């Protein structure tokens, strides 16, 4: 049985989530409901929960501030939030689970099942990425956390040469001839990397513009990347790409 706490300043949200968990997630036992971050911190230290459902937008002490008060995070986290562009971007970068309010039953069950299968608390690097992105939302970060079939991988952004669509997954082509399949689709990867020097050049490809060696003209043209690979450019992406590429790059 998973011991869980619900932390949200809105009593209605707490009550509705507790009802959903009781009815649809019998593996979860709610051991405490808190409407205040300070009270929740005391309870976390005393009760050592396995999982907390943590509201992002709380007055006085929001969910991120609350986590910063803990010397270590020894439990799983599922954030609950209304749509907040900056908060969601930070959470996605860290690969920590979240649920959008109002909470969907299927999404709740999927999140709980991931906790059961994973049995892995957030690692320090994930929380570091999360806090860095919250404190400086517009600043690019050097690493992102990406889920793979083997587990969570921390990937340095500047080691990614290109991203290739593979159905609901994405195949990363990395420096030193390394490859990695991540459990994110290409659109998700595009959103994560949009603040860096990446561009969508084809429905199947996202490229690191810093790793483009050459653009070869044609109907759409194609790119030669630093690893020697050739990547087609869609005709409707050609003008966009040429504006992105610096003028001193070679064109043939």
TAMODA-V954005 format. One record per backbone hydrogen bond with DSSP energy under -1.0 kcal/mol. CO is the residue of the C=O (numbers start at 1). NH is the residue of the N-H. If there is no record, write none. Layout:
co=<CO;CO>
nh=<NH;NH>
This chain:
co=<2;3;3;4;5;6;7;10;11;12;13;14;15;16;17;18;19;20;21;25;27;29;32;34;36;37;38;39;40;41;42;43;44;50;51;52;53;54;56;56;59;62;63;64;66;67;76;78;79;80;81;84;85;86;87;88;89;90;91;93;97;99;104;105;106;107;108;109;110;111;112;113;114;115;123;124;125;126;127;128;129;130;131;132;136;142;144;146;147;151;153;155;156;157;159;161;162;163;164;166;169;170;171;172;173;173;178;180;182;182;185;186;187;188;189;193;196;197;199;201;202;204;205;205;206;207;208;209;211;214;215;216;221;222;223;224;224;225;229;231;234;237;238;239;240;241;246;250>
nh=<29;50;51;31;53;34;55;14;15;16;17;18;19;20;21;22;23;24;25;28;2;4;6;8;40;41;42;43;44;45;46;47;48;76;5;78;7;80;58;63;61;66;67;68;69;70;52;54;99;56;101;88;89;90;91;92;93;94;96;145;79;81;108;109;110;111;112;113;114;115;116;117;118;119;127;128;129;130;131;132;133;134;135;136;139;157;155;153;183;148;146;144;159;160;175;208;173;206;171;169;166;182;164;180;161;162;174;172;170;184;189;190;191;192;193;196;198;209;207;234;205;165;201;202;163;199;211;212;226;224;252;222;233;216;231;213;214;228;225;223;237;241;242;243;244;245;249;215>
